[in-house]
Amino acid sequence: MLDLHRLRIFVYVARLGSFTRAASLLNMTQPTISQQIAALEGVLGVQLIDRDTRKMRLTPSGTVLYDYGERLLNLADEAVAAVKNEAGLTKQLLKLGVGHTLATYILPDLLSRYRTQYADYRVRLSTGNTGELLSKLSAGDIDIALVGSPAEHPDILVTPFMYDQVVVIVSPQDEWAGLVSVTLGQIASRVLLTREPGSALYTTVSRLFGDESLAQVETILLGETEAIKRSVELGLGVALIQKIAVEREVQQGTLRTVALSGADDTRTYLIAVRKRYIPGDAVAAFMNLPPFNL
């Protein structure tokens, strides 16, 4: 039988890639961490971690156990939370992850409505790019995530809840400011500003161009949508960006939008949950809000 305590220690070591960091996070000493991992290996009769390399690396058996361990610990945590909730021992908590763009342009209204209707529920908010949030969701650190498409993970289910467009943005003084539309080929001749790899926007841009074609485009990678908009306003280049993110600047006249021609400009936003996840009251209440109504 697997010891969940030892399994949790192994999962933290594997996730963090370090005995030292796992020991710090778990408030344990490094020798104790090593002893517990060795004991787990003894019970299973296999080596889980290759200790002969300079960088900590899982063996093939360790990789398999890590995948199962994440799922087992998530299920154990959900079981404990469900029992406590049923007994009325915990106040309902929504652990919500939100992508940067949605956190800026959609979340304030959602949270306002949620807090008004469900004042007794607490919210713990995490932000990040799509890749980061899916990892947190899979690990059980958050209950649900609101992210941009595409979002793919073997342990996660996604449901569309809102649609938008990708548009080209330029400064009012740009040579394209008066154009109705431009093609990807025309954009490839300009400096293109976009988000970092791991973000849904970068993945969208990469899929539109193709990895090989995008590699030939002069790009500037920025970590925030606001930084992209400000850079375009200053004439540093053009950008493909979500339409909801530039409505204010377009109204104020500091940015112009140009339609993308000859390519799929649809932008989809998703609500993501773990497979086989049973939401508590606080999570279910949020998922029942418009525009989700799940």
Backbone as CSV, one residue per row, in Angstrom:
resi,resn,N_x,N_y,N_z,CA_x,CA_y,CA_z,C_x,C_y,C_z
1,MET,0.841,-1.195,0.000,0.000,0.000,0.000,0.880,1.251,0.000
2,LEU,0.470,2.235,-0.787,1.214,3.485,-0.840,0.934,4.312,0.409
3,ASP,1.980,4.881,0.981,1.865,5.808,2.097,1.675,7.210,1.500
4,LEU,0.507,7.818,1.749,0.213,9.119,1.138,1.191,10.200,1.582
5,HIS,1.679,10.111,2.825,2.633,11.107,3.309,3.924,11.034,2.496
6,ARG,4.436,9.837,2.321,5.652,9.677,1.520,5.399,10.025,0.058
7,LEU,4.227,9.656,-0.442,3.891,9.979,-1.823,3.853,11.484,-2.028
8,ARG,3.275,12.222,-1.071,3.217,13.683,-1.181,4.625,14.278,-1.213
9,ILE,5.530,13.745,-0.370,6.908,14.232,-0.359,7.556,13.998,-1.716
10,PHE,7.365,12.793,-2.265,7.940,12.485,-3.581,7.395,13.423,-4.658
11,VAL,6.084,13.658,-4.649,5.473,14.517,-5.658,6.031,15.931,-5.575
12,TYR,6.225,16.461,-4.375,6.784,17.801,-4.231,8.217,17.854,-4.745
13,VAL,9.016,16.824,-4.441,10.392,16.776,-4.930,10.405,16.743,-6.463
14,ALA,9.542,15.902,-7.034,9.481,15.780,-8.492,8.989,17.069,-9.139
15,ARG,7.979,17.687,-8.542,7.404,18.908,-9.104,8.398,20.057,-9.070
16,LEU,9.137,20.171,-7.959,10.066,21.284,-7.786,11.445,20.996,-8.359
17,GLY,11.737,19.710,-8.604,13.036,19.339,-9.147,14.176,19.542,-8.176
18,SER,13.875,19.502,-6.877,14.907,19.798,-5.883,14.509,19.258,-4.523
19,PHE,15.432,18.524,-3.874,15.212,18.086,-2.499,15.180,19.285,-1.564
20,THR,16.061,20.244,-1.825,16.183,21.409,-0.939,14.918,22.248,-0.950
21,ARG,14.396,22.546,-2.136,13.188,23.368,-2.219,11.971,22.641,-1.655
22,ALA,11.912,21.330,-1.871,10.807,20.560,-1.305,10.871,20.572,0.216
23,ALA,12.074,20.438,0.762,12.230,20.463,2.218,11.793,21.800,2.796
24,SER,12.154,22.890,2.112,11.764,24.221,2.583,10.255,24.403,2.547
25,LEU,9.623,23.960,1.456,8.187,24.139,1.301,7.401,23.288,2.295
26,LEU,7.915,22.102,2.601,7.211,21.176,3.491,7.626,21.339,4.955
27,ASN,8.522,22.307,5.208,9.020,22.536,6.575,9.645,21.268,7.166
28,MET,10.475,20.620,6.362,11.182,19.420,6.774,12.664,19.613,6.474
29,THR,13.514,18.772,7.080,14.933,18.834,6.764,15.211,18.021,5.513
30,GLN,16.300,18.361,4.823,16.631,17.631,3.602,16.936,16.159,3.881
31,PRO,17.666,15.821,4.974,17.889,14.391,5.264,16.592,13.618,5.470
32,THR,15.600,14.258,6.107,14.319,13.582,6.315,13.621,13.339,4.981
33,ILE,13.679,14.333,4.089,13.103,14.166,2.751,13.755,12.973,2.053
34,SER,15.081,12.918,2.093,15.813,11.829,1.436,15.443,10.474,2.032
35,GLN,15.303,10.424,3.357,14.943,9.173,4.022,13.560,8.691,3.609
36,GLN,12.615,9.623,3.516,11.251,9.254,3.145,11.176,8.760,1.695
37,ILE,11.932,9.405,0.808,11.972,8.948,-0.587,12.595,7.555,-0.665
38,ALA,13.682,7.343,0.086,14.332,6.028,0.091,13.391,4.959,0.634
39,ALA,12.608,5.306,1.659,11.651,4.346,2.225,10.566,4.001,1.200
40,LEU,10.112,5.005,0.442,9.105,4.755,-0.591,9.668,3.848,-1.684
41,GLU,10.917,4.097,-2.060,11.559,3.243,-3.055,11.690,1.812,-2.542
42,GLY,11.978,1.677,-1.232,12.106,0.351,-0.648,10.804,-0.423,-0.680
43,VAL,9.687,0.272,-0.388,8.375,-0.379,-0.404,8.021,-0.825,-1.816
44,LEU,8.301,0.028,-2.801,7.937,-0.274,-4.188,8.936,-1.204,-4.868
45,GLY,10.160,-1.233,-4.345,11.178,-2.079,-4.938,11.756,-1.540,-6.230
46,VAL,11.655,-0.232,-6.448,12.200,0.399,-7.651,12.882,1.705,-7.272
47,GLN,13.808,2.150,-8.138,14.430,3.454,-7.956,13.566,4.502,-8.640
48,LEU,13.242,5.557,-7.919,12.369,6.608,-8.442,13.134,7.822,-8.950
49,ILE,14.291,8.093,-8.349,15.074,9.276,-8.690,16.496,8.852,-9.014
50,ASP,16.990,9.333,-10.161,18.367,9.048,-10.569,19.289,9.992,-9.822
51,ARG,20.052,9.469,-8.901,20.934,10.293,-8.057,22.352,10.384,-8.602
52,ASP,22.589,9.798,-9.775,23.941,9.793,-10.327,24.195,10.957,-11.271
53,THR,23.196,11.799,-11.461,23.353,12.954,-12.347,23.441,14.232,-11.520
54,ARG,24.080,15.250,-12.113,24.226,16.528,-11.407,22.861,17.175,-11.178
55,LYS,21.985,17.083,-12.169,20.638,17.625,-12.037,19.671,16.508,-11.687
56,MET,18.825,16.734,-10.680,17.883,15.709,-10.255,16.972,15.305,-11.401
57,ARG,16.844,13.994,-11.617,16.039,13.495,-12.722,15.274,12.253,-12.296
58,LEU,14.016,12.168,-12.704,13.208,11.002,-12.390,13.591,9.841,-13.294
59,THR,13.554,8.636,-12.742,13.685,7.442,-13.562,12.364,7.219,-14.303
60,PRO,12.316,6.319,-15.289,11.026,6.017,-15.937,9.951,5.604,-14.935
61,SER,10.315,4.806,-13.909,9.340,4.422,-12.884,8.893,5.633,-12.076
62,GLY,9.836,6.550,-11.802,9.499,7.761,-11.065,8.544,8.653,-11.842
63,THR,8.734,8.724,-13.162,7.841,9.530,-14.007,6.421,8.986,-13.956
64,VAL,6.296,7.670,-14.021,4.970,7.042,-13.948,4.319,7.329,-12.599
65,LEU,5.089,7.173,-11.513,4.514,7.403,-10.176,4.143,8.864,-9.977
66,TYR,4.929,9.777,-10.541,4.618,11.197,-10.393,3.264,11.530,-10.999
67,ASP,2.984,10.990,-12.184,1.706,11.229,-12.845,0.547,10.706,-11.997
68,TYR,0.669,9.471,-11.524,-0.380,8.908,-10.675,-0.435,9.624,-9.321
69,GLY,0.722,9.987,-8.800,0.762,10.647,-7.497,0.017,11.965,-7.487
70,GLU,0.178,12.778,-8.551,-0.551,14.034,-8.652,-2.052,13.782,-8.574
71,ARG,-2.532,12.799,-9.308,-3.963,12.518,-9.339,-4.465,11.961,-8.013
72,LEU,-3.681,11.076,-7.400,-4.094,10.500,-6.117,-4.173,11.564,-5.023
73,LEU,-3.187,12.450,-4.989,-3.176,13.485,-3.953,-4.293,14.503,-4.180
74,ASN,-4.563,14.836,-5.448,-5.694,15.723,-5.732,-6.994,15.112,-5.237
75,LEU,-7.170,13.823,-5.493,-8.388,13.142,-5.065,-8.475,13.084,-3.543
76,ALA,-7.335,12.832,-2.875,-7.329,12.792,-1.416,-7.679,14.156,-0.825
77,ASP,-7.119,15.216,-1.411,-7.421,16.565,-0.926,-8.897,16.908,-1.142
78,GLU,-9.433,16.499,-2.298,-10.843,16.765,-2.559,-11.740,16.003,-1.593
79,ALA,-11.336,14.775,-1.241,-12.116,13.981,-0.298,-12.156,14.644,1.074
80,VAL,-11.006,15.125,1.532,-10.952,15.793,2.832,-11.807,17.057,2.816
81,ALA,-11.678,17.849,1.730,-12.458,19.081,1.630,-13.948,18.789,1.596
82,ALA,-14.347,17.743,0.863,-15.764,17.396,0.772,-16.326,16.975,2.123
83,VAL,-15.560,16.190,2.861,-16.006,15.744,4.186,-16.155,16.930,5.121
84,LYS,-15.172,17.829,5.117,-15.236,19.003,5.997,-16.386,19.925,5.604
85,ASN,-16.586,20.094,4.300,-17.688,20.934,3.854,-19.034,20.354,4.269
86,GLU,-19.168,19.031,4.125,-20.412,18.378,4.501,-20.695,18.534,5.985
87,ALA,-19.624,18.531,6.769,-19.777,18.671,8.229,-19.869,20.129,8.661
88,GLY,-19.751,21.061,7.715,-19.826,22.483,8.055,-18.608,22.986,8.793
89,LEU,-17.446,22.339,8.578,-16.248,22.713,9.331,-15.398,23.761,8.624
90,THR,-15.680,24.021,7.350,-14.897,25.014,6.626,-15.811,26.005,5.923
91,LYS,-15.353,27.219,5.847,-16.078,28.221,5.084,-15.789,28.003,3.604
92,GLN,-16.790,28.117,2.764,-16.626,27.836,1.346,-15.608,28.787,0.706
93,LEU,-14.676,28.193,-0.031,-13.601,28.949,-0.663,-13.549,28.620,-2.150
94,LEU,-13.477,29.649,-2.978,-13.276,29.499,-4.416,-11.828,29.847,-4.723
95,LYS,-11.071,28.861,-5.192,-9.690,29.092,-5.616,-9.703,29.241,-7.136
96,LEU,-9.598,30.471,-7.576,-9.828,30.822,-8.975,-8.538,31.257,-9.647
97,GLY,-8.250,30.666,-10.804,-7.132,31.091,-11.623,-7.637,31.814,-12.853
98,VAL,-7.005,32.932,-13.215,-7.476,33.738,-14.343,-6.282,34.214,-15.165
99,GLY,-6.406,34.085,-16.485,-5.381,34.603,-17.378,-5.282,36.112,-17.290
100,HIS,-4.125,36.639,-17.658,-3.860,38.073,-17.482,-4.895,38.952,-18.186
101,THR,-5.225,38.630,-19.424,-6.168,39.469,-20.173,-7.546,39.445,-19.532
102,LEU,-8.035,38.249,-19.191,-9.353,38.147,-18.570,-9.356,38.800,-17.192
103,ALA,-8.251,38.696,-16.470,-8.180,39.313,-15.139,-8.339,40.821,-15.222
104,THR,-7.865,41.409,-16.305,-7.929,42.864,-16.461,-9.269,43.333,-17.002
105,TYR,-9.828,42.614,-17.989,-10.957,43.152,-18.747,-12.297,42.467,-18.455
106,ILE,-12.293,41.285,-17.844,-13.532,40.557,-17.591,-13.774,40.304,-16.101
107,LEU,-12.704,39.999,-15.377,-12.844,39.559,-13.987,-13.501,40.570,-13.049
108,PRO,-13.183,41.877,-13.123,-13.785,42.805,-12.151,-15.304,42.716,-12.097
109,ASP,-15.961,42.667,-13.251,-17.422,42.560,-13.270,-17.891,41.223,-12.701
110,LEU,-17.201,40.127,-13.067,-17.569,38.802,-12.567,-17.467,38.741,-11.047
111,LEU,-16.352,39.226,-10.507,-16.159,39.180,-9.057,-17.167,40.061,-8.328
112,SER,-17.483,41.199,-8.918,-18.462,42.087,-8.294,-19.810,41.396,-8.168
113,ARG,-20.246,40.735,-9.233,-21.531,40.026,-9.199,-21.480,38.830,-8.245
114,TYR,-20.348,38.138,-8.240,-20.208,36.962,-7.377,-20.250,37.365,-5.903
115,ARG,-19.504,38.398,-5.544,-19.465,38.834,-4.143,-20.807,39.396,-3.703
116,THR,-21.544,40.020,-4.624,-22.859,40.564,-4.283,-23.855,39.445,-3.992
117,GLN,-23.832,38.396,-4.814,-24.791,37.305,-4.662,-24.380,36.282,-3.608
118,TYR,-23.070,36.135,-3.385,-22.587,35.090,-2.476,-21.557,35.690,-1.514
119,ALA,-22.038,36.571,-0.676,-21.147,37.314,0.217,-20.443,36.416,1.233
120,ASP,-21.000,35.235,1.515,-20.395,34.343,2.504,-19.242,33.528,1.946
121,TYR,-19.067,33.534,0.642,-17.987,32.743,0.038,-16.729,33.591,-0.102
122,ARG,-15.604,32.965,0.129,-14.317,33.641,-0.026,-13.715,33.297,-1.385
123,VAL,-12.844,34.191,-1.883,-12.176,33.985,-3.165,-10.670,34.119,-2.971
124,ARG,-9.941,33.127,-3.471,-8.476,33.214,-3.516,-8.088,33.227,-4.986
125,LEU,-7.449,34.307,-5.441,-7.210,34.536,-6.866,-5.747,34.303,-7.234
126,SER,-5.539,33.594,-8.336,-4.212,33.428,-8.927,-4.276,33.891,-10.374
127,THR,-3.232,34.568,-10.830,-3.160,34.971,-12.227,-1.905,34.376,-12.855
128,GLY,-1.921,34.268,-14.159,-0.774,33.715,-14.875,-1.141,33.483,-16.318
129,ASN,-0.168,32.998,-17.101,-0.509,32.656,-18.470,-1.190,31.297,-18.501
130,THR,-1.660,30.895,-19.656,-2.458,29.671,-19.754,-1.690,28.449,-19.280
131,GLY,-0.436,28.326,-19.704,0.363,27.176,-19.297,0.526,27.086,-17.796
132,GLU,0.811,28.221,-17.154,0.981,28.238,-15.700,-0.306,27.844,-14.982
133,LEU,-1.436,28.353,-15.455,-2.710,28.085,-14.790,-3.140,26.633,-14.968
134,LEU,-2.902,26.059,-16.132,-3.257,24.657,-16.325,-2.414,23.756,-15.428
135,SER,-1.160,24.118,-15.219,-0.312,23.348,-14.306,-0.826,23.441,-12.876
136,LYS,-1.229,24.641,-12.452,-1.777,24.812,-11.108,-3.091,24.061,-10.950
137,LEU,-3.902,24.082,-11.996,-5.178,23.379,-11.949,-4.963,21.877,-11.840
138,SER,-4.052,21.351,-12.625,-3.759,19.919,-12.585,-3.221,19.497,-11.224
139,ALA,-2.432,20.379,-10.605,-1.843,20.068,-9.299,-2.831,20.265,-8.147
140,GLY,-4.013,20.812,-8.421,-5.000,21.030,-7.375,-4.818,22.313,-6.598
141,ASP,-3.926,23.187,-7.083,-3.693,24.459,-6.377,-4.846,25.441,-6.591
142,ILE,-5.591,25.289,-7.685,-6.782,26.099,-7.931,-7.926,25.169,-8.325
143,ASP,-9.161,25.655,-8.170,-10.349,24.844,-8.469,-10.745,24.925,-9.938
144,ILE,-10.738,26.118,-10.484,-11.094,26.337,-11.885,-10.192,27.435,-12.440
145,ALA,-10.117,27.496,-13.777,-9.303,28.525,-14.419,-10.060,29.115,-15.598
146,LEU,-9.918,30.396,-15.790,-10.461,31.099,-16.953,-9.275,31.470,-17.833
147,VAL,-9.215,30.895,-19.034,-8.031,31.051,-19.881,-8.452,31.281,-21.325
148,GLY,-7.484,31.691,-22.120,-7.710,31.835,-23.552,-7.448,30.527,-24.268
149,SER,-8.060,30.407,-25.435,-7.834,29.227,-26.270,-6.640,29.492,-27.189
150,PRO,-5.857,28.443,-27.487,-6.023,27.032,-27.130,-5.484,26.727,-25.736
151,ALA,-6.113,25.729,-25.098,-5.688,25.275,-23.775,-5.839,23.765,-23.747
152,GLU,-4.724,23.065,-23.698,-4.752,21.610,-23.790,-3.948,20.996,-22.652
153,HIS,-4.556,20.018,-21.970,-3.888,19.294,-20.886,-4.632,17.975,-20.705
154,PRO,-3.911,16.861,-20.546,-4.585,15.553,-20.475,-5.512,15.382,-19.286
155,ASP,-5.309,16.154,-18.219,-6.123,15.984,-17.007,-7.255,16.993,-16.896
156,ILE,-7.444,17.833,-17.932,-8.330,18.985,-17.782,-9.382,19.020,-18.885
157,LEU,-10.600,19.422,-18.493,-11.690,19.636,-19.431,-11.913,21.138,-19.601
158,VAL,-12.166,21.575,-20.824,-12.403,23.001,-21.078,-13.732,23.182,-21.794
159,THR,-14.412,24.285,-21.457,-15.696,24.623,-22.082,-15.670,26.089,-22.495
160,PRO,-15.974,26.401,-23.749,-16.009,27.806,-24.176,-17.110,28.581,-23.440
161,PHE,-16.822,29.829,-23.072,-17.853,30.660,-22.457,-17.962,32.045,-23.091
162,MET,-16.997,32.404,-23.954,-17.051,33.724,-24.564,-16.207,33.722,-25.836
163,TYR,-16.656,34.491,-26.824,-15.928,34.575,-28.095,-15.538,36.029,-28.373
164,ASP,-14.401,36.168,-29.017,-13.862,37.496,-29.320,-13.144,37.408,-30.668
165,GLN,-12.495,38.485,-31.056,-11.715,38.511,-32.287,-10.284,38.918,-31.989
166,VAL,-9.380,38.418,-32.812,-8.014,38.924,-32.813,-7.942,40.010,-33.877
167,VAL,-7.423,41.171,-33.494,-7.295,42.288,-34.434,-5.850,42.768,-34.461
168,VAL,-5.515,43.467,-35.516,-4.206,44.102,-35.623,-4.329,45.505,-35.040
169,ILE,-3.383,45.884,-34.179,-3.404,47.245,-33.637,-2.165,48.001,-34.093
170,VAL,-2.381,49.290,-34.394,-1.296,50.177,-34.818,-1.504,51.530,-34.162
171,SER,-0.480,52.338,-34.167,-0.627,53.697,-33.640,-1.391,54.543,-34.652
172,PRO,-2.030,55.634,-34.226,-2.771,56.505,-35.164,-1.884,57.108,-36.241
173,GLN,-0.571,57.197,-35.990,0.353,57.782,-36.968,0.950,56.723,-37.899
174,ASP,0.600,55.463,-37.693,1.192,54.389,-38.480,0.702,54.430,-39.922
175,GLU,1.522,53.921,-40.841,1.158,53.886,-42.267,-0.065,53.021,-42.530
176,TRP,-0.394,52.091,-41.595,-1.556,51.224,-41.754,-2.811,51.771,-41.083
177,ALA,-2.737,52.911,-40.453,-3.845,53.407,-39.633,-5.141,53.585,-40.423
178,GLY,-5.049,53.818,-41.723,-6.246,54.026,-42.522,-6.706,52.793,-43.282
179,LEU,-6.014,51.676,-43.102,-6.370,50.463,-43.832,-7.563,49.764,-43.188
180,VAL,-8.309,49.019,-44.002,-9.437,48.231,-43.508,-8.965,46.880,-43.004
181,SER,-8.020,46.267,-43.725,-7.526,44.946,-43.336,-6.106,44.743,-43.845
182,VAL,-5.398,43.793,-43.229,-4.065,43.390,-43.675,-3.968,41.872,-43.572
183,THR,-3.023,41.300,-44.300,-2.815,39.857,-44.282,-1.639,39.495,-43.368
184,LEU,-1.514,38.202,-43.085,-0.376,37.730,-42.300,0.935,38.023,-43.023
185,GLY,0.916,37.934,-44.352,2.118,38.236,-45.110,2.569,39.675,-44.926
186,GLN,1.612,40.605,-44.898,1.966,42.005,-44.651,2.504,42.203,-43.235
187,ILE,1.871,41.537,-42.256,2.331,41.655,-40.869,3.755,41.137,-40.734
188,ALA,4.087,40.086,-41.493,5.418,39.489,-41.408,6.519,40.463,-41.815
189,SER,6.158,41.532,-42.512,7.160,42.520,-42.928,7.411,43.579,-41.860
190,ARG,6.640,43.547,-40.784,6.745,44.546,-39.722,7.344,43.936,-38.464
191,VAL,7.687,44.783,-37.491,8.053,44.312,-36.155,6.760,43.931,-35.437
192,LEU,6.681,42.698,-34.952,5.465,42.181,-34.316,5.675,42.056,-32.821
193,LEU,4.802,42.696,-32.051,4.855,42.587,-30.599,3.814,41.563,-30.141
194,THR,4.208,40.669,-29.249,3.270,39.664,-28.756,3.670,39.229,-27.356
195,ARG,2.830,38.338,-26.768,3.076,37.841,-25.411,4.143,36.751,-25.420
196,GLU,4.506,36.285,-24.228,5.552,35.294,-24.070,5.048,33.881,-24.387
197,PRO,5.942,32.954,-24.804,5.537,31.557,-24.974,4.909,31.010,-23.691
198,GLY,3.855,30.223,-23.844,3.090,29.734,-22.702,1.775,30.457,-22.554
199,SER,1.704,31.675,-23.104,0.450,32.418,-23.078,-0.431,31.959,-24.228
200,ALA,-1.751,32.062,-24.033,-2.674,31.672,-25.098,-2.517,32.576,-26.312
201,LEU,-2.209,33.861,-26.104,-2.056,34.775,-27.243,-0.872,34.363,-28.104
202,TYR,0.255,34.027,-27.479,1.420,33.595,-28.259,1.090,32.330,-29.039
203,THR,0.379,31.394,-28.395,0.006,30.157,-29.078,-0.890,30.450,-30.274
204,THR,-1.818,31.398,-30.104,-2.689,31.791,-31.217,-1.880,32.383,-32.358
205,VAL,-0.975,33.290,-32.049,-0.134,33.917,-33.071,0.729,32.861,-33.767
206,SER,1.276,31.944,-32.984,2.109,30.887,-33.544,1.322,29.990,-34.491
207,ARG,0.083,29.696,-34.125,-0.748,28.848,-34.993,-1.167,29.591,-36.266
208,LEU,-1.396,30.878,-36.148,-1.765,31.653,-37.340,-0.627,31.671,-38.358
209,PHE,0.581,31.924,-37.894,1.727,32.022,-38.794,2.316,30.646,-39.118
210,GLY,2.296,29.739,-38.138,3.088,28.518,-38.232,4.435,28.785,-37.592
211,ASP,4.981,27.802,-36.872,6.229,28.011,-36.129,7.375,28.463,-37.029
212,GLU,7.512,27.835,-38.195,8.631,28.185,-39.077,8.490,29.607,-39.620
213,SER,7.283,29.964,-40.016,7.068,31.316,-40.551,7.245,32.373,-39.464
214,LEU,6.738,32.082,-38.257,6.866,33.052,-37.168,8.327,33.278,-36.803
215,ALA,9.141,32.234,-36.943,10.566,32.369,-36.629,11.264,33.359,-37.557
216,GLN,10.683,33.605,-38.716,11.267,34.553,-39.672,10.796,35.985,-39.449
217,VAL,9.805,36.166,-38.563,9.257,37.495,-38.292,10.044,38.146,-37.159
218,GLU,10.350,39.415,-37.309,11.017,40.144,-36.223,9.993,40.392,-35.111
219,THR,10.193,39.765,-33.967,9.221,39.852,-32.875,9.848,40.429,-31.618
220,ILE,9.006,41.073,-30.846,9.370,41.526,-29.503,8.385,40.865,-28.543
221,LEU,8.890,40.101,-27.574,8.042,39.390,-26.627,7.912,40.202,-25.342
222,LEU,6.682,40.414,-24.909,6.414,41.166,-23.689,5.492,40.351,-22.792
223,GLY,5.635,40.527,-21.478,4.906,39.702,-20.529,3.507,40.171,-20.202
224,GLU,3.129,41.363,-20.649,1.814,41.902,-20.313,1.158,42.530,-21.545
225,THR,-0.146,42.381,-21.642,-0.897,42.992,-22.735,-0.778,44.511,-22.710
226,GLU,-0.803,45.097,-21.501,-0.694,46.550,-21.390,0.630,47.047,-21.956
227,ALA,1.711,46.280,-21.752,3.013,46.675,-22.291,3.006,46.629,-23.815
228,ILE,2.302,45.649,-24.375,2.184,45.565,-25.834,1.460,46.797,-26.372
229,LYS,0.341,47.144,-25.771,-0.440,48.292,-26.242,0.368,49.584,-26.156
230,ARG,1.053,49.764,-25.040,1.843,50.987,-24.864,2.961,51.059,-25.899
231,SER,3.596,49.934,-26.190,4.681,49.907,-27.178,4.161,50.218,-28.573
232,VAL,2.979,49.718,-28.910,2.388,50.022,-30.215,2.024,51.495,-30.300
233,GLU,1.480,52.043,-29.205,1.154,53.475,-29.179,2.389,54.322,-29.494
234,LEU,3.552,53.864,-29.034,4.799,54.609,-29.239,5.429,54.318,-30.594
235,GLY,4.791,53.489,-31.408,5.273,53.240,-32.757,6.383,52.213,-32.853
236,LEU,6.504,51.323,-31.863,7.580,50.334,-31.880,7.271,49.131,-32.761
237,GLY,6.038,49.016,-33.234,5.661,47.901,-34.077,4.156,47.760,-34.124
238,VAL,3.706,46.617,-34.624,2.277,46.313,-34.662,2.044,45.069,-33.817
239,ALA,0.773,44.767,-33.537,0.476,43.609,-32.707,-0.834,42.978,-33.118
240,LEU,-0.923,41.680,-32.928,-2.187,40.952,-32.988,-2.657,40.783,-31.559
241,ILE,-3.887,41.203,-31.279,-4.314,41.238,-29.888,-5.830,41.046,-29.786
242,GLN,-6.294,40.666,-28.612,-7.727,40.471,-28.403,-8.462,41.812,-28.490
243,LYS,-9.621,41.793,-29.165,-10.383,43.025,-29.359,-10.843,43.619,-28.028
244,ILE,-11.219,42.751,-27.056,-11.694,43.270,-25.766,-10.624,44.047,-25.021
245,ALA,-9.362,43.804,-25.376,-8.266,44.436,-24.647,-7.968,45.850,-25.115
246,VAL,-8.550,46.274,-26.244,-8.200,47.583,-26.796,-9.401,48.489,-27.000
247,GLU,-10.552,48.109,-26.457,-11.755,48.921,-26.669,-11.582,50.342,-26.127
248,ARG,-10.998,50.480,-24.950,-10.818,51.810,-24.356,-9.873,52.667,-25.183
249,GLU,-8.743,52.100,-25.619,-7.765,52.871,-26.385,-8.318,53.291,-27.746
250,VAL,-9.115,52.424,-28.352,-9.727,52.767,-29.634,-10.704,53.927,-29.446
251,GLN,-11.499,53.887,-28.377,-12.439,54.972,-28.090,-11.715,56.284,-27.817
252,GLN,-10.554,56.180,-27.139,-9.788,57.376,-26.807,-8.948,57.876,-27.976
253,GLY,-8.809,57.066,-29.013,-8.055,57.475,-30.189,-6.562,57.267,-30.101
254,THR,-6.099,56.505,-29.108,-4.647,56.276,-28.968,-4.182,55.053,-29.741
255,LEU,-5.128,54.201,-30.193,-4.801,53.046,-31.018,-5.833,52.915,-32.134
256,ARG,-5.432,52.316,-33.232,-6.344,51.996,-34.312,-6.340,50.482,-34.515
257,THR,-7.484,49.915,-34.878,-7.554,48.491,-35.174,-7.725,48.282,-36.671
258,VAL,-7.095,47.221,-37.153,-7.188,46.824,-38.557,-7.571,45.347,-38.570
259,ALA,-8.530,44.973,-39.386,-8.985,43.588,-39.437,-7.906,42.689,-40.026
260,LEU,-7.883,41.440,-39.559,-6.979,40.435,-40.092,-7.682,39.721,-41.240
261,SER,-7.069,39.732,-42.405,-7.689,39.163,-43.597,-7.040,37.827,-43.959
262,GLY,-7.882,36.884,-44.413,-7.365,35.622,-44.927,-6.950,34.625,-43.879
263,ALA,-7.375,34.807,-42.634,-7.028,33.878,-41.558,-8.148,33.874,-40.529
264,ASP,-8.210,32.835,-39.729,-9.235,32.715,-38.693,-8.910,33.668,-37.551
265,ASP,-9.731,34.703,-37.396,-9.473,35.704,-36.353,-10.303,35.460,-35.099
266,THR,-10.938,34.287,-34.987,-11.780,33.996,-33.826,-10.921,33.767,-32.586
267,ARG,-11.351,34.334,-31.496,-10.676,34.159,-30.205,-11.687,33.578,-29.220
268,THR,-11.350,32.470,-28.592,-12.268,31.778,-27.687,-11.709,31.789,-26.274
269,TYR,-12.578,32.056,-25.299,-12.184,31.992,-23.896,-12.863,30.797,-23.236
270,LEU,-12.129,30.147,-22.357,-12.531,28.854,-21.816,-12.559,28.859,-20.300
271,ILE,-13.466,28.061,-19.729,-13.430,27.757,-18.309,-12.919,26.330,-18.196
272,ALA,-11.895,26.127,-17.382,-11.205,24.840,-17.299,-11.354,24.244,-15.907
273,VAL,-11.625,22.937,-15.851,-11.712,22.197,-14.591,-10.994,20.867,-14.764
274,ARG,-10.607,20.252,-13.652,-9.994,18.935,-13.711,-11.036,17.881,-14.063
275,LYS,-10.613,16.868,-14.765,-11.497,15.745,-15.056,-11.916,15.072,-13.748
276,ARG,-13.167,14.646,-13.708,-13.740,13.938,-12.546,-13.802,14.833,-11.305
277,TYR,-13.670,16.142,-11.485,-13.732,17.063,-10.349,-15.189,17.331,-9.972
278,ILE,-15.483,17.262,-8.668,-16.822,17.562,-8.159,-16.757,18.901,-7.435
279,PRO,-17.338,19.959,-7.997,-17.193,21.288,-7.388,-17.977,21.427,-6.099
280,GLY,-17.391,22.173,-5.149,-18.104,22.534,-3.932,-19.080,23.667,-4.209
281,ASP,-19.775,24.099,-3.163,-20.817,25.113,-3.339,-20.266,26.422,-3.897
282,ALA,-19.097,26.856,-3.386,-18.532,28.140,-3.823,-18.146,28.094,-5.295
283,VAL,-17.579,26.966,-5.724,-17.187,26.816,-7.118,-18.421,26.702,-8.014
284,ALA,-19.385,25.886,-7.594,-20.608,25.708,-8.382,-21.352,27.031,-8.555
285,ALA,-21.376,27.855,-7.503,-22.052,29.144,-7.588,-21.395,30.036,-8.639
286,PHE,-20.062,30.032,-8.685,-19.350,30.840,-9.679,-19.620,30.334,-11.088
287,MET,-19.633,29.014,-11.252,-19.843,28.423,-12.569,-21.280,28.607,-13.065
288,ASN,-22.195,28.948,-12.170,-23.590,29.200,-12.559,-23.843,30.650,-12.947
289,LEU,-22.835,31.517,-12.767,-22.984,32.913,-13.162,-22.972,33.034,-14.687
290,PRO,-23.735,33.984,-15.250,-23.520,34.325,-16.657,-22.116,34.922,-16.794
291,PRO,-21.343,34.594,-17.801,-21.736,33.896,-19.034,-21.489,32.393,-18.993
292,PHE,-21.223,31.809,-17.794,-20.907,30.394,-17.736,-22.189,29.543,-17.766
293,ASN,-22.997,29.657,-16.720,-24.260,28.904,-16.602,-24.039,27.409,-16.870
294,LEU,-22.991,26.859,-16.241,-22.667,25.452,-16.476,-23.380,24.536,-15.480
